Amino acid sequence: MNRRDILRTIPAFAALSQLEAQSPTGKGRLRPGLVAYSFRAQLEAKKLSYEDLIRMVADLGLEGLDTTVYWFPDTSESYLAGLRRAAHRNGVSLYSVAARVRLCQPTPELQAAEVENAKKWVDVAERLGAGHVRVFGGTVPKGVSEDQAIGWAAEVMKRSCAYAGTKGITLGIEDDGGLSTNAGPTIEIIKRTDSPWAGMNVDTGNFPKDGYAQTAMSVPYAVSTHIKPHVTDADGKRQPADLDRLCALFANGGYRGFVSLEYEEKDPEVGVPKLAPELIRATRKFSGA
């Protein structure tokens, strides 16, 4: 992929709402990145490797990769060391490990097992040099109240954060179905966890409705982000994402960190290079740097 060709593909990213995109204030510091899940089919089919994605991030002018570890061939010291080397040689930050940790577990035994699962990925993050691990709220069992489920999730999150904190790693709960479908319950888990190592991995395209309003609620708890090409409106209909509006929300809310594209449409080989320049532009505009 030729970078000069990539930079000629800047699209007319639709529906930029100037009414609610605030002027840059310099409070936030936004850095553009890519979520590896964008190329899930290619990774699963072994048409691309994580080393390929690291080089792609660099060629696109992005700065970081959220690794989405589902397709790691292994987590050996040698493999992770190779990824760190590739990242360093390309000037790319492997800032996040996105793992399948599900916090809501109904029994002490299951809770203990999930804490061990979280610890495993914290250790992987430490070896990669990442400062963040993404986790999920998990499924609410039938017949269980949301309040009880939040209590279970907070227990697992609290114990996981106690370990992660010894490594200097933050855990971010993603709004992605189940208990953490919406901002309110996700934030409540974070509050009950009551740890400086707990926060939210805000996925602006996952909220089932009122995407901008729920993102605004989440910004004070954000420790990482996923930006999809769409956001839901008040009726739950998917609309083209307004990158200026989203970056304004994060920057003016004081968020400092990566704002990373997660592309779930077809043909990421085309879509990601088209959207990357717009993401870079918007993050620079609203980060004050």
C-alpha positions in Angstrom: 0.0 0.0 0.0 1.5 3.3 -1.2 1.1 6.1 1.3 0.9 8.7 -1.4 -2.0 6.9 -3.0 -3.6 6.5 0.4 -3.5 10.3 1.0 -5.2 10.9 -2.3 -8.3 8.9 -1.1 -9.6 11.5 1.5 -13.4 11.0 1.3 -16.2 13.3 1.8 -17.1 11.8 5.2 -20.9 12.4 5.4 -23.1 14.3 7.7 -20.6 16.6 9.6 -22.8 18.4 12.1 -21.4 21.8 12.6 -24.2 22.7 15.1 -22.8 20.6 17.9 -19.1 20.3 17.1 -17.6 22.7 19.5 -14.5 24.7 18.9 -11.2 23.1 19.9 -10.3 24.0 23.5 -7.0 22.2 23.9 -8.1 20.3 27.0 -7.9 16.9 25.3 -5.0 15.2 23.5 -6.3 12.8 20.9 -4.1 10.4 19.0 -5.5 8.5 15.9 -5.3 4.7 15.8 -6.7 1.5 14.4 -8.5 -1.4 16.0 -7.2 -4.7 14.7 -10.8 -6.1 14.7 -11.3 -4.0 11.5 -9.4 -6.7 9.6 -10.9 -9.7 11.5 -11.6 -11.8 8.4 -8.1 -11.3 7.0 -6.5 -12.1 10.4 -8.6 -15.2 10.8 -7.9 -16.4 7.3 -4.2 -15.6 7.8 -4.2 -13.3 4.9 -2.8 -10.6 7.1 -0.6 -10.8 10.2 -0.4 -8.5 13.1 3.0 -7.4 11.8 1.2 -6.5 8.6 -1.2 -4.3 10.5 1.6 -2.6 12.4 3.1 -1.6 9.0 -0.3 -0.5 7.7 -0.9 1.7 10.7 2.5 3.4 10.0 1.8 3.7 6.3 -1.6 5.3 6.9 0.0 7.9 9.2 -1.9 6.6 12.3 -0.1 6.2 15.6 -1.4 3.2 17.5 -2.9 -0.3 17.2 -5.5 -1.8 19.5 -4.4 -5.4 19.1 -7.7 -7.3 19.5 -5.9 -10.5 20.5 -8.4 -13.1 19.3 -6.1 -14.1 16.4 -2.7 -14.1 18.1 -1.1 -17.4 17.1 0.2 -17.7 20.6 1.2 -15.5 23.6 4.8 -16.8 23.9 7.6 -14.5 25.0 9.2 -14.8 21.5 6.0 -13.9 19.6 5.1 -10.9 21.8 8.8 -9.7 21.6 8.5 -9.9 17.8 5.5 -7.7 17.8 7.2 -5.1 20.1 10.1 -5.0 17.8 7.9 -4.5 14.7 6.0 -1.7 16.5 9.2 0.0 17.6 10.7 -0.2 14.1 7.5 1.4 12.7 7.0 4.0 15.3 3.6 2.5 16.3 2.2 2.2 19.8 0.6 -1.1 20.8 -1.4 0.7 23.3 -4.3 -1.7 24.0 -5.0 -5.4 24.4 -8.7 -6.2 23.6 -9.6 -9.5 25.2 -12.7 -11.6 25.9 -13.0 -11.0 29.6 -16.6 -11.1 30.7 -17.1 -9.5 34.1 -20.7 -10.6 35.1 -20.2 -14.1 36.7 -22.8 -15.5 39.1 -20.8 -17.7 41.3 -17.6 -17.3 43.4 -15.9 -20.0 41.3 -16.8 -18.4 38.0 -15.7 -15.0 39.3 -12.4 -16.4 40.4 -11.9 -18.0 37.0 -12.6 -14.7 35.2 -10.2 -12.8 37.4 -7.5 -15.3 36.4 -8.5 -14.7 32.7 -8.1 -11.0 33.2 -4.7 -11.5 34.9 -3.5 -13.5 31.9 -4.3 -10.7 29.5 -2.8 -8.1 31.9 0.4 -10.1 31.7 0.3 -10.1 27.9 -0.3 -6.4 27.9 2.7 -5.8 30.1 4.9 -7.9 27.8 3.6 -6.0 24.8 4.1 -2.6 26.5 0.4 -1.8 26.3 -1.2 0.3 29.1 -4.8 -0.8 28.6 -6.8 -4.0 28.5 -10.4 -4.0 27.1 -13.0 -6.1 28.9 -16.8 -6.7 28.6 -19.6 -6.4 31.0 -20.9 -9.9 30.2 -24.3 -11.5 29.9 -27.0 -10.9 32.6 -28.4 -14.4 33.5 -32.2 -14.8 33.2 -34.1 -13.9 36.2 -31.3 -11.8 37.7 -31.8 -8.0 38.3 -29.4 -5.6 36.7 -28.4 -4.3 40.1 -27.3 -7.8 41.1 -25.4 -8.3 37.8 -23.6 -5.0 38.3 -22.6 -6.2 41.7 -21.1 -9.4 40.4 -19.3 -7.5 37.6 -17.9 -5.0 40.0 -16.5 -7.7 42.2 -14.6 -9.2 39.3 -13.5 -5.8 38.0 -12.3 -4.8 41.5 -10.1 -7.9 41.9 -8.8 -7.7 38.3 -8.0 -4.0 38.7 -6.1 -4.7 42.0 -3.8 -7.0 40.0 -3.6 -4.7 36.9 -2.6 -1.8 39.0 0.5 -3.6 40.2 1.5 -3.7 36.5 0.5 -0.1 35.7 -2.3 -1.2 33.4 -5.8 0.2 33.2 -8.9 -2.0 32.5 -11.6 -0.4 30.3 -15.1 -1.8 30.1 -16.5 -1.6 26.5 -20.2 -0.8 25.8 -20.8 -3.9 23.7 -23.9 -5.9 24.5 -25.2 -7.6 27.7 -24.7 -5.8 30.9 -22.6 -3.0 29.3 -24.9 -2.3 26.3 -25.6 1.2 27.5 -23.6 3.9 29.3 -25.5 3.9 32.6 -24.8 0.3 33.8 -21.3 0.4 32.4 -20.5 3.6 34.4 -22.1 2.1 37.5 -19.8 -0.9 37.4 -16.9 1.5 37.2 -18.2 3.5 40.2 -18.7 0.4 42.3 -15.2 -0.9 41.4 -13.8 2.3 42.9 -10.3 1.9 41.5 -8.0 4.3 39.7 -7.2 1.5 37.3 -10.9 1.1 36.1 -12.5 3.0 33.2 -14.5 2.7 30.1 -13.5 1.7 26.6 -16.0 3.9 24.8 -17.3 2.5 21.5 -19.2 5.3 20.0 -20.9 3.1 17.4 -22.2 0.4 19.8 -24.9 2.3 21.7 -28.3 1.0 20.5 -29.7 4.6 20.4 -28.8 8.1 21.3 -25.1 7.5 20.4 -23.9 11.0 20.9 -25.7 11.6 24.2 -24.4 8.3 25.6 -20.9 9.0 24.4 -21.1 12.4 26.2 -22.1 10.6 29.4 -19.2 8.2 29.0 -16.4 10.7 28.3 -15.5 11.4 31.9 -14.8 7.7 32.4 -13.1 7.1 29.0 -9.7 5.4 29.1 -9.8 4.2 25.5 -12.1 4.5 22.5 -13.4 2.8 19.4 -14.8 5.0 16.6 -17.1 3.3 14.1 -18.2 4.9 10.8 -21.7 5.2 12.2 -23.5 6.4 15.3 -27.2 5.8 16.3 -29.8 8.6 16.5 -32.5 8.9 19.1 -34.6 6.3 17.2 -31.8 3.8 17.1 -31.1 4.3 13.4 -27.6 4.2 12.2 -26.3 7.5 10.8 -22.9 8.4 9.3 -20.6 9.3 12.2 -19.6 13.0 12.5 -15.9 12.8 13.4 -15.7 16.5 14.3 -18.6 16.1 16.8 -17.2 13.0 18.4 -13.6 14.4 18.7 -15.1 17.6 20.1 -16.9 15.6 22.8 -13.7 13.8 23.8 -11.4 16.7 23.6 -13.6 19.2 25.4 -14.3 16.5 28.0 -10.6 16.4 28.8 -9.9 12.9 27.3 -6.3 12.2 26.5 -5.5 9.0 24.6 -6.2 7.1 21.4 -9.2 7.6 19.2 -9.1 4.5 17.0 -11.1 3.5 14.0 -13.0 0.2 14.2 -14.3 -0.6 10.8 -16.9 -3.3 10.7 -18.2 -2.8 7.1 -17.1 -4.9 4.1 -13.8 -4.3 2.3 -11.7 -2.7 5.1 -8.8 -2.7 2.6 -10.7 0.2 0.9 -12.7 1.7 3.8 -9.9 2.0 6.3 -7.5 3.9 4.0 -10.3 6.3 3.0 -11.3 7.1 6.6 -7.9 7.3 8.2 -7.0 10.7 6.8 -10.3 12.1 8.1 -9.6 10.6 11.5 -6.2 12.1 11.6 -7.6 15.5 10.6 -10.3 15.5 13.2 -8.0 14.4 16.1 -5.5 17.1 15.2 -8.1 19.7 15.0 -9.6 19.0 18.4 -6.6 17.9 20.4 -4.9 21.2 20.6 -1.7 19.8 19.1 
